[in-house]
Amino acid sequence: MIFGPELLPKVLDGSKTVTRRPVKYDHQGRVPCRYQVGRVYAIQDRRGGRALAFMRVVSNGDGKPEHLQDLVNRRLADVPREGFSSVPEFGAYWERLYGEVDWGREVWRIEFELVA
């Protein structure tokens, strides 16, 4: 899984343990979450980069996406677990990555832990 320079240190020190990724769609509909519970994935700083560490997926929503708004409505405790001090800080980062913040957008909530 790729993390940018702002969040990578927080992933590597274990303070970021949740990430949200936009749900993708193809001609058949919603594409399932690519990150599967129990599997181990490399943590990278760029596509094709070397593995800087490894993470195990603890939860991916059991195949059910959330809406980005759920971060505010139901999972406010996830804000620091996402690596941010506030919802506006999270929103600003999301906007830089994905463009406009559409709080109704479907996302995968992926919880992970570092592994040796």
N, C-alpha and C positions, 0 to 999 in steps of 0.2 A: 504494500500500500504506500502511496506516495504522500508525503507531507512537505509543505513549503517551509522556507527558512524561519518564518515566525513561529510555527508550531512544532517543528521537528525537535527542538531542545526539550519542549514540554512532554513530548511523546517519549523521548529517550530517558528523561528523569522520572517517568512514571506519573507525572501530574496530569497529563491528558490521557484519559482512558475511554473516551467516547468520541465518535465522529459521525457526522451526518453527511451522506452523499446523495445527490439527486437521483431519483428513480429514472431509469431510461425506458424508452418505449421503442418498439419496432413495429413492423406491419402486422404482427400478431397480437400486439398489446404490450402490457407491462413486462419488462425483462426482469427475471428473478434477481435477487441480490447475489452478486458474485462472491461475496465473502460468507463462507459457511461456518456455522458453529462448530468449534472443536478443531478446526484446521489452523495451521500455522502459516503465516505469511511474512515475507520479508518487508522490512521498513526501509524505504528508499527516499532520497531527496529529489529524484528525477526519474523519469521513465528510462528503463535500461540501466539505471545506476546500480552500484553494488549494494548489497544488503548491509545496512548499518546496525541492524538489530532484528529481532524477530518478535512477532506478536501472535497470540492465540485469540481467536474470536470467541467471546463468551456469550454474546447475544446478537442477533440480527433482526429481532422482531418476529421471529418464527414465520418469516415469509410475508409478513404484513407490514406495509410501509406506514409511516406516520406522516402527518403534515408538519411542515416547518413550524407552524403556529403551536404545535404541541410542546415545543421547547419553552414557550411562555405559559401556556395553559396548564400543562400537567407535569412538566419536567424541569422546572426552574432550577432544581439542584444540579442539572446537567451543565449549566453555564460554566462553572469552574472546571467541571470534568471535560468540557470541550476546550478548555485552555483560555477562557476569557473571564473578565471581571464583571461584565454586564451584558445584557441582551443587546443594547446598542453597539457595543464593541463587536459582539458576534455578528450582528447584522452588517456592520461596515466591512468586516472581513469577507463574509459571504458575498456581498455585493462586488468586491474586488475580484473574487474568483469566478462568480457565475452571472454577474450582471445584476439586474434589478432583484431586490429581495421580494419574492412572492411568498408570503407567509402561508398561503394555501397550497403551495407546491408539495408534492409527495416526495418524501426522502426515506432513505434507509438509515435507521439509527443502529450504529454498530458499536458495541461495547467490546473492549479488548483488554488483554493484559500482556505485559512483556514476559518473554520466556528466555531462558538461557540458551 
